[in-house]
Amino acid sequence: MSSGVTIQHFSATALRRFAVPLPPLSEQKFIVEKVNQLMKLCDELEKGMLEAKIISEKFARSVISASA
């Protein structure tokens, strides 16, 4: 089945002739597991950065209000 954007003179039939090498299933599963671990780490880092930003903004407001 094909749909979407096309390249002139390059049909779905021509595309089917190309062999696309894939790693073994065990390696694919390992890659997915590793990506999921890294995405979780990214989420935790993003959360920490947001918390640090909130703390720094509160600190800046307290410094300004204390000096006023």
N, CA, C and O atoms as a CHARMM CRD file, in Angstrom:
* protein
*
  272
    1    1 MET  N      0.84900  -1.17900   0.00000 PROA 1      0.00000
    2    1 MET  CA     0.00000   0.00000   0.00000 PROA 1      0.00000
    3    1 MET  C      0.88500   1.23000   0.00000 PROA 1      0.00000
    4    1 MET  O      1.88400   1.28100   0.71800 PROA 1      0.00000
    5    2 SER  N      0.53300   2.19500  -0.78200 PROA 2      0.00000
    6    2 SER  CA     1.31500   3.42600  -0.80400 PROA 2      0.00000
    7    2 SER  C      0.38000   4.61300  -0.84900 PROA 2      0.00000
    8    2 SER  O     -0.67900   4.57100  -1.47300 PROA 2      0.00000
    9    3 SER  N      0.78600   5.66000  -0.18400 PROA 3      0.00000
   10    3 SER  CA     0.03200   6.91300  -0.20900 PROA 3      0.00000
   11    3 SER  C      0.97200   8.01200   0.24500 PROA 3      0.00000
   12    3 SER  O      2.02400   7.73600   0.82200 PROA 3      0.00000
   13    4 GLY  N      0.60500   9.23100  -0.00900 PROA 4      0.00000
   14    4 GLY  CA     1.40100  10.35100   0.46700 PROA 4      0.00000
   15    4 GLY  C      2.25500  10.95900  -0.62500 PROA 4      0.00000
   16    4 GLY  O      1.89800  10.92300  -1.80200 PROA 4      0.00000
   17    5 VAL  N      3.36000  11.50700  -0.23600 PROA 5      0.00000
   18    5 VAL  CA     4.25500  12.22900  -1.13900 PROA 5      0.00000
   19    5 VAL  C      4.94800  11.24800  -2.07400 PROA 5      0.00000
   20    5 VAL  O      5.31800  10.14500  -1.67300 PROA 5      0.00000
   21    6 THR  N      5.11700  11.65800  -3.30800 PROA 6      0.00000
   22    6 THR  CA     5.79600  10.79900  -4.27700 PROA 6      0.00000
   23    6 THR  C      7.01900  11.50000  -4.83400 PROA 6      0.00000
   24    6 THR  O      7.15600  12.72100  -4.76300 PROA 6      0.00000
   25    7 ILE  N      7.89400  10.69300  -5.38500 PROA 7      0.00000
   26    7 ILE  CA     9.06900  11.20000  -6.08800 PROA 7      0.00000
   27    7 ILE  C      8.86600  10.83700  -7.55400 PROA 7      0.00000
   28    7 ILE  O      8.61000   9.67800  -7.88000 PROA 7      0.00000
   29    8 GLN  N      8.97800  11.80500  -8.41900 PROA 8      0.00000
   30    8 GLN  CA     8.76700  11.53500  -9.83800 PROA 8      0.00000
   31    8 GLN  C      9.66400  10.39400 -10.28700 PROA 8      0.00000
   32    8 GLN  O     10.82900  10.32800  -9.89500 PROA 8      0.00000
   33    9 HSD  N      9.14000   9.50700 -11.09600 PROA 9      0.00000
   34    9 HSD  CA     9.85900   8.37200 -11.67400 PROA 9      0.00000
   35    9 HSD  C     10.30500   7.35700 -10.62500 PROA 9      0.00000
   36    9 HSD  O     11.18400   6.54000 -10.89900 PROA 9      0.00000
   37   10 PHE  N      9.71800   7.39400  -9.43800 PROA 10     0.00000
   38   10 PHE  CA    10.07100   6.42500  -8.38900 PROA 10     0.00000
   39   10 PHE  C      8.77700   5.93000  -7.77200 PROA 10     0.00000
   40   10 PHE  O      8.22400   6.54200  -6.85800 PROA 10     0.00000
   41   11 SER  N      8.31400   4.82200  -8.28700 PROA 11     0.00000
   42   11 SER  CA     7.01000   4.30500  -7.87700 PROA 11     0.00000
   43   11 SER  C      7.14300   3.38100  -6.67200 PROA 11     0.00000
   44   11 SER  O      8.24600   3.00600  -6.27400 PROA 11     0.00000
   45   12 ALA  N      6.00100   3.02700  -6.10600 PROA 12     0.00000
   46   12 ALA  CA     5.97400   2.06800  -5.00100 PROA 12     0.00000
   47   12 ALA  C      6.53000   0.72800  -5.46100 PROA 12     0.00000
   48   12 ALA  O      7.17100   0.02200  -4.68300 PROA 12     0.00000
   49   13 THR  N      6.29300   0.37800  -6.70900 PROA 13     0.00000
   50   13 THR  CA     6.82900  -0.87200  -7.25600 PROA 13     0.00000
   51   13 THR  C      8.35400  -0.83900  -7.25600 PROA 13     0.00000
   52   13 THR  O      9.00100  -1.81500  -6.87700 PROA 13     0.00000
   53   14 ALA  N      8.91900   0.27800  -7.67800 PROA 14     0.00000
   54   14 ALA  CA    10.38500   0.41000  -7.67500 PROA 14     0.00000
   55   14 ALA  C     10.93000   0.37400  -6.25000 PROA 14     0.00000
   56   14 ALA  O     11.99600  -0.18800  -5.99800 PROA 14     0.00000
   57   15 LEU  N     10.20600   0.96500  -5.34300 PROA 15     0.00000
   58   15 LEU  CA    10.64300   0.98600  -3.94200 PROA 15     0.00000
   59   15 LEU  C     10.67000  -0.42600  -3.34600 PROA 15     0.00000
   60   15 LEU  O     11.54000  -0.74300  -2.53600 PROA 15     0.00000
   61   16 ARG  N      9.71700  -1.26900  -3.74800 PROA 16     0.00000
   62   16 ARG  CA     9.66200  -2.64000  -3.22800 PROA 16     0.00000
   63   16 ARG  C     10.88900  -3.45900  -3.60500 PROA 16     0.00000
   64   16 ARG  O     11.17500  -4.46900  -2.96200 PROA 16     0.00000
   65   17 ARG  N     11.61100  -3.04300  -4.62600 PROA 17     0.00000
   66   17 ARG  CA    12.80000  -3.78200  -5.06400 PROA 17     0.00000
   67   17 ARG  C     13.98400  -3.57900  -4.13400 PROA 17     0.00000
   68   17 ARG  O     14.93300  -4.36100  -4.16500 PROA 17     0.00000
   69   18 PHE  N     13.94400  -2.56000  -3.32000 PROA 18     0.00000
   70   18 PHE  CA    15.06000  -2.26400  -2.43200 PROA 18     0.00000
   71   18 PHE  C     14.98000  -3.10600  -1.16700 PROA 18     0.00000
   72   18 PHE  O     13.93000  -3.20600  -0.53100 PROA 18     0.00000
   73   19 ALA  N     16.09700  -3.70400  -0.82100 PROA 19     0.00000
   74   19 ALA  CA    16.18000  -4.45200   0.43200 PROA 19     0.00000
   75   19 ALA  C     16.62100  -3.47900   1.52200 PROA 19     0.00000
   76   19 ALA  O     17.61000  -2.76200   1.36700 PROA 19     0.00000
   77   20 VAL  N     15.89200  -3.46200   2.60200 PROA 20     0.00000
   78   20 VAL  CA    16.22800  -2.58300   3.72700 PROA 20     0.00000
   79   20 VAL  C     16.73300  -3.47300   4.86100 PROA 20     0.00000
   80   20 VAL  O     15.95400  -4.19700   5.48100 PROA 20     0.00000
   81   21 PRO  N     18.02900  -3.41800   5.13000 PROA 21     0.00000
   82   21 PRO  CA    18.56000  -4.27900   6.19100 PROA 21     0.00000
   83   21 PRO  C     18.06800  -3.83200   7.57300 PROA 21     0.00000
   84   21 PRO  O     18.04300  -2.64000   7.88000 PROA 21     0.00000
   85   22 LEU  N     17.68800  -4.78400   8.37800 PROA 22     0.00000
   86   22 LEU  CA    17.24100  -4.52100   9.74000 PROA 22     0.00000
   87   22 LEU  C     18.10300  -5.33600  10.69600 PROA 22     0.00000
   88   22 LEU  O     18.51000  -6.45200  10.37100 PROA 22     0.00000
   89   23 PRO  N     18.38100  -4.78100  11.87200 PROA 23     0.00000
   90   23 PRO  CA    19.11200  -5.57000  12.85500 PROA 23     0.00000
   91   23 PRO  C     18.24300  -6.72400  13.35000 PROA 23     0.00000
   92   23 PRO  O     17.02300  -6.68800  13.19300 PROA 23     0.00000
   93   24 PRO  N     18.85200  -7.73600  13.94100 PROA 24     0.00000
   94   24 PRO  CA    18.06100  -8.84200  14.48800 PROA 24     0.00000
   95   24 PRO  C     17.04700  -8.32900  15.50800 PROA 24     0.00000
   96   24 PRO  O     17.23300  -7.27200  16.11200 PROA 24     0.00000
   97   25 LEU  N     15.97900  -9.09100  15.68900 PROA 25     0.00000
   98   25 LEU  CA    14.89600  -8.68800  16.58100 PROA 25     0.00000
   99   25 LEU  C     15.39900  -8.40900  17.98900 PROA 25     0.00000
  100   25 LEU  O     14.94100  -7.46400  18.63000 PROA 25     0.00000
  101   26 SER  N     16.33100  -9.21500  18.47900 PROA 26     0.00000
  102   26 SER  CA    16.86500  -8.99400  19.83100 PROA 26     0.00000
  103   26 SER  C     17.55800  -7.63500  19.93400 PROA 26     0.00000
  104   26 SER  O     17.45300  -6.95400  20.95300 PROA 26     0.00000
  105   27 GLU  N     18.26400  -7.24900  18.87400 PROA 27     0.00000
  106   27 GLU  CA    18.93000  -5.94000  18.88000 PROA 27     0.00000
  107   27 GLU  C     17.90600  -4.80900  18.76600 PROA 27     0.00000
  108   27 GLU  O     18.06500  -3.76200  19.39400 PROA 27     0.00000
  109   28 GLN  N     16.86700  -5.01500  17.97600 PROA 28     0.00000
  110   28 GLN  CA    15.80900  -4.01300  17.87100 PROA 28     0.00000
  111   28 GLN  C     15.16200  -3.78000  19.23400 PROA 28     0.00000
  112   28 GLN  O     14.91600  -2.64100  19.63100 PROA 28     0.00000
  113   29 LYS  N     14.89000  -4.87800  19.94600 PROA 29     0.00000
  114   29 LYS  CA    14.29200  -4.76000  21.27700 PROA 29     0.00000
  115   29 LYS  C     15.22800  -4.03600  22.23300 PROA 29     0.00000
  116   29 LYS  O     14.77700  -3.22500  23.04200 PROA 29     0.00000
  117   30 PHE  N     16.53800  -4.32100  22.15100 PROA 30     0.00000
  118   30 PHE  CA    17.51400  -3.64200  22.98800 PROA 30     0.00000
  119   30 PHE  C     17.52200  -2.14900  22.69600 PROA 30     0.00000
  120   30 PHE  O     17.57000  -1.33000  23.61400 PROA 30     0.00000
  121   31 ILE  N     17.47500  -1.79800  21.42100 PROA 31     0.00000
  122   31 ILE  CA    17.46800  -0.38200  21.02500 PROA 31     0.00000
  123   31 ILE  C     16.24100   0.32700  21.58500 PROA 31     0.00000
  124   31 ILE  O     16.34900   1.42800  22.12500 PROA 31     0.00000
  125   32 VAL  N     15.08200  -0.29900  21.45600 PROA 32     0.00000
  126   32 VAL  CA    13.84400   0.29800  21.97300 PROA 32     0.00000
  127   32 VAL  C     13.93900   0.47100  23.47900 PROA 32     0.00000
  128   32 VAL  O     13.54900   1.51100  24.00800 PROA 32     0.00000
  129   33 GLU  N     14.45400  -0.53800  24.17600 PROA 33     0.00000
  130   33 GLU  CA    14.60400  -0.46100  25.63300 PROA 33     0.00000
  131   33 GLU  C     15.53900   0.68100  26.02100 PROA 33     0.00000
  132   33 GLU  O     15.24700   1.43700  26.94800 PROA 33     0.00000
  133   34 LYS  N     16.65800   0.80700  25.31600 PROA 34     0.00000
  134   34 LYS  CA    17.62700   1.86700  25.61300 PROA 34     0.00000
  135   34 LYS  C     17.03300   3.24100  25.34100 PROA 34     0.00000
  136   34 LYS  O     17.22100   4.16500  26.13200 PROA 34     0.00000
  137   35 VAL  N     16.31800   3.38500  24.22600 PROA 35     0.00000
  138   35 VAL  CA    15.68200   4.67200  23.89700 PROA 35     0.00000
  139   35 VAL  C     14.66000   5.03100  24.97000 PROA 35     0.00000
  140   35 VAL  O     14.57400   6.19000  25.37700 PROA 35     0.00000
  141   36 ASN  N     13.88800   4.05300  25.42900 PROA 36     0.00000
  142   36 ASN  CA    12.90900   4.31100  26.49200 PROA 36     0.00000
  143   36 ASN  C     13.59800   4.76200  27.77500 PROA 36     0.00000
  144   36 ASN  O     13.11400   5.67000  28.45200 PROA 36     0.00000
  145   37 GLN  N     14.72700   4.13300  28.11700 PROA 37     0.00000
  146   37 GLN  CA    15.48700   4.55000  29.30300 PROA 37     0.00000
  147   37 GLN  C     15.97300   5.99100  29.14300 PROA 37     0.00000
  148   37 GLN  O     15.87300   6.79500  30.07000 PROA 37     0.00000
  149   38 LEU  N     16.49500   6.30600  27.97200 PROA 38     0.00000
  150   38 LEU  CA    17.01900   7.65600  27.73800 PROA 38     0.00000
  151   38 LEU  C     15.89600   8.69100  27.73500 PROA 38     0.00000
  152   38 LEU  O     16.08600   9.80900  28.21300 PROA 38     0.00000
  153   39 MET  N     14.72600   8.33000  27.19900 PROA 39     0.00000
  154   39 MET  CA    13.59000   9.26000  27.21500 PROA 39     0.00000
  155   39 MET  C     13.13700   9.51600  28.65000 PROA 39     0.00000
  156   39 MET  O     12.77500  10.64100  28.99500 PROA 39     0.00000
  157   40 LYS  N     13.15700   8.48200  29.48400 PROA 40     0.00000
  158   40 LYS  CA    12.80000   8.65300  30.89100 PROA 40     0.00000
  159   40 LYS  C     13.80000   9.60000  31.56100 PROA 40     0.00000
  160   40 LYS  O     13.41200  10.48100  32.32800 PROA 40     0.00000
  161   41 LEU  N     15.07900   9.41100  31.26700 PROA 41     0.00000
  162   41 LEU  CA    16.10100  10.30000  31.82300 PROA 41     0.00000
  163   41 LEU  C     15.87800  11.73600  31.35900 PROA 41     0.00000
  164   41 LEU  O     16.00200  12.67100  32.15000 PROA 41     0.00000
  165   42 CYS  N     15.55100  11.91500  30.08900 PROA 42     0.00000
  166   42 CYS  CA    15.27300  13.26100  29.56200 PROA 42     0.00000
  167   42 CYS  C     14.09200  13.89100  30.29000 PROA 42     0.00000
  168   42 CYS  O     14.12300  15.07300  30.63100 PROA 42     0.00000
  169   43 ASP  N     13.05500  13.10000  30.52600 PROA 43     0.00000
  170   43 ASP  CA    11.87900  13.60300  31.24600 PROA 43     0.00000
  171   43 ASP  C     12.25800  14.04100  32.66000 PROA 43     0.00000
  172   43 ASP  O     11.81100  15.08600  33.13300 PROA 43     0.00000
  173   44 GLU  N     13.09300  13.23000  33.33800 PROA 44     0.00000
  174   44 GLU  CA    13.53000  13.57900  34.69600 PROA 44     0.00000
  175   44 GLU  C     14.38000  14.83900  34.69300 PROA 44     0.00000
  176   44 GLU  O     14.23300  15.69000  35.57000 PROA 44     0.00000
  177   45 LEU  N     15.27500  14.96700  33.70700 PROA 45     0.00000
  178   45 LEU  CA    16.10500  16.17700  33.61200 PROA 45     0.00000
  179   45 LEU  C     15.25500  17.41000  33.32700 PROA 45     0.00000
  180   45 LEU  O     15.48800  18.47900  33.89200 PROA 45     0.00000
  181   46 GLU  N     14.26900  17.25300  32.44800 PROA 46     0.00000
  182   46 GLU  CA    13.37300  18.36900  32.13900 PROA 46     0.00000
  183   46 GLU  C     12.60200  18.80100  33.38700 PROA 46     0.00000
  184   46 GLU  O     12.44600  19.99400  33.64500 PROA 46     0.00000
  185   47 LYS  N     12.12800  17.83500  34.14800 PROA 47     0.00000
  186   47 LYS  CA    11.40000  18.13700  35.38300 PROA 47     0.00000
  187   47 LYS  C     12.31100  18.86900  36.36500 PROA 47     0.00000
  188   47 LYS  O     11.89300  19.83900  36.99700 PROA 47     0.00000
  189   48 GLY  N     13.56900  18.40300  36.49700 PROA 48     0.00000
  190   48 GLY  CA    14.52100  19.06400  37.39400 PROA 48     0.00000
  191   48 GLY  C     14.81900  20.48600  36.96100 PROA 48     0.00000
  192   48 GLY  O     14.93600  21.38400  37.79400 PROA 48     0.00000
  193   49 MET  N     14.94000  20.68800  35.65900 PROA 49     0.00000
  194   49 MET  CA    15.19700  22.04700  35.16100 PROA 49     0.00000
  195   49 MET  C     14.01600  22.96700  35.43100 PROA 49     0.00000
  196   49 MET  O     14.19900  24.13000  35.78800 PROA 49     0.00000
  197   50 LEU  N     12.80500  22.44700  35.26000 PROA 50     0.00000
  198   50 LEU  CA    11.61100  23.24900  35.53100 PROA 50     0.00000
  199   50 LEU  C     11.53800  23.61200  37.01400 PROA 50     0.00000
  200   50 LEU  O     11.22800  24.75100  37.36300 PROA 50     0.00000
  201   51 GLU  N     11.82400  22.64100  37.88600 PROA 51     0.00000
  202   51 GLU  CA    11.82200  22.91500  39.33000 PROA 51     0.00000
  203   51 GLU  C     12.88600  23.94800  39.69000 PROA 51     0.00000
  204   51 GLU  O     12.63900  24.83500  40.50800 PROA 51     0.00000
  205   52 ALA  N     14.06600  23.83800  39.08400 PROA 52     0.00000
  206   52 ALA  CA    15.14200  24.80800  39.34900 PROA 52     0.00000
  207   52 ALA  C     14.74300  26.19900  38.87400 PROA 52     0.00000
  208   52 ALA  O     15.05300  27.19500  39.52700 PROA 52     0.00000
  209   53 LYS  N     14.05800  26.26800  37.73900 PROA 53     0.00000
  210   53 LYS  CA    13.60600  27.56700  37.22000 PROA 53     0.00000
  211   53 LYS  C     12.59600  28.19100  38.17300 PROA 53     0.00000
  212   53 LYS  O     12.66600  29.38800  38.45000 PROA 53     0.00000
  213   54 ILE  N     11.65800  27.39300  38.67600 PROA 54     0.00000
  214   54 ILE  CA    10.65000  27.91000  39.60600 PROA 54     0.00000
  215   54 ILE  C     11.32300  28.42100  40.87400 PROA 54     0.00000
  216   54 ILE  O     10.97700  29.49300  41.37100 PROA 54     0.00000
  217   55 ILE  N     12.28200  27.66100  41.39800 PROA 55     0.00000
  218   55 ILE  CA    12.99200  28.07700  42.61400 PROA 55     0.00000
  219   55 ILE  C     13.75700  29.37200  42.37500 PROA 55     0.00000
  220   55 ILE  O     13.72700  30.28000  43.20600 PROA 55     0.00000
  221   56 SER  N     14.45100  29.45400  41.22100 PROA 56     0.00000
  222   56 SER  CA    15.23500  30.66800  40.95600 PROA 56     0.00000
  223   56 SER  C     14.33500  31.88900  40.77800 PROA 56     0.00000
  224   56 SER  O     14.70100  32.99200  41.18500 PROA 56     0.00000
  225   57 GLU  N     13.15800  31.69800  40.17000 PROA 57     0.00000
  226   57 GLU  CA    12.22800  32.82300  40.02100 PROA 57     0.00000
  227   57 GLU  C     11.69600  33.27000  41.37900 PROA 57     0.00000
  228   57 GLU  O     11.57100  34.46700  41.63500 PROA 57     0.00000
  229   58 LYS  N     11.38200  32.31100  42.25100 PROA 58     0.00000
  230   58 LYS  CA    10.92200  32.66200  43.60200 PROA 58     0.00000
  231   58 LYS  C     12.02200  33.39500  44.35300 PROA 58     0.00000
  232   58 LYS  O     11.75600  34.37200  45.05300 PROA 58     0.00000
  233   59 PHE  N     13.25300  32.92700  44.21000 PROA 59     0.00000
  234   59 PHE  CA    14.38100  33.56900  44.87500 PROA 59     0.00000
  235   59 PHE  C     14.56300  34.99800  44.37900 PROA 59     0.00000
  236   59 PHE  O     14.77400  35.91800  45.16900 PROA 59     0.00000
  237   60 ALA  N     14.47800  35.17500  43.05300 PROA 60     0.00000
  238   60 ALA  CA    14.64000  36.51800  42.48000 PROA 60     0.00000
  239   60 ALA  C     13.54700  37.45900  42.99800 PROA 60     0.00000
  240   60 ALA  O     13.81800  38.61500  43.32400 PROA 60     0.00000
  241   61 ARG  N     12.30400  36.95200  43.07100 PROA 61     0.00000
  242   61 ARG  CA    11.21800  37.79300  43.58200 PROA 61     0.00000
  243   61 ARG  C     11.44200  38.13900  45.05600 PROA 61     0.00000
  244   61 ARG  O     11.16000  39.26200  45.47400 PROA 61     0.00000
  245   62 SER  N     11.94600  37.18500  45.84700 PROA 62     0.00000
  246   62 SER  CA    12.16100  37.45600  47.26500 PROA 62     0.00000
  247   62 SER  C     13.28700  38.45800  47.47100 PROA 62     0.00000
  248   62 SER  O     13.22100  39.28100  48.38400 PROA 62     0.00000
  249   63 VAL  N     14.31900  38.40100  46.63600 PROA 63     0.00000
  250   63 VAL  CA    15.41000  39.35300  46.74200 PROA 63     0.00000
  251   63 VAL  C     14.92800  40.75900  46.38700 PROA 63     0.00000
  252   63 VAL  O     15.29500  41.73500  47.04100 PROA 63     0.00000
  253   64 ILE  N     14.10400  40.84900  45.34700 PROA 64     0.00000
  254   64 ILE  CA    13.57900  42.14700  44.92800 PROA 64     0.00000
  255   64 ILE  C     12.64400  42.71500  45.99200 PROA 64     0.00000
  256   64 ILE  O     12.71300  43.90400  46.30100 PROA 64     0.00000
  257   65 SER  N     11.77700  41.88400  46.55300 PROA 65     0.00000
  258   65 SER  CA    10.83100  42.39700  47.54700 PROA 65     0.00000
  259   65 SER  C     11.54200  42.71900  48.86500 PROA 65     0.00000
  260   65 SER  O     11.09900  43.60600  49.59400 PROA 65     0.00000
  261   66 ALA  N     12.63100  42.01900  49.18400 PROA 66     0.00000
  262   66 ALA  CA    13.37500  42.31200  50.40600 PROA 66     0.00000
  263   66 ALA  C     14.14700  43.60500  50.29900 PROA 66     0.00000
  264   66 ALA  O     14.36900  44.28100  51.30300 PROA 66     0.00000
  265   67 SER  N     14.56100  43.95900  49.09200 PROA 67     0.00000
  266   67 SER  CA    15.34500  45.18600  48.92800 PROA 67     0.00000
  267   67 SER  C     14.45200  46.39000  48.68400 PROA 67     0.00000
  268   67 SER  O     14.94400  47.51800  48.65400 PROA 67     0.00000
  269   68 ALA  N     13.17200  46.18600  48.51100 PROA 68     0.00000
  270   68 ALA  CA    12.27200  47.31300  48.22200 PROA 68     0.00000
  271   68 ALA  C     11.81100  47.99400  49.47200 PROA 68     0.00000
  272   68 ALA  O     11.05000  48.95900  49.40400 PROA 68     0.00000
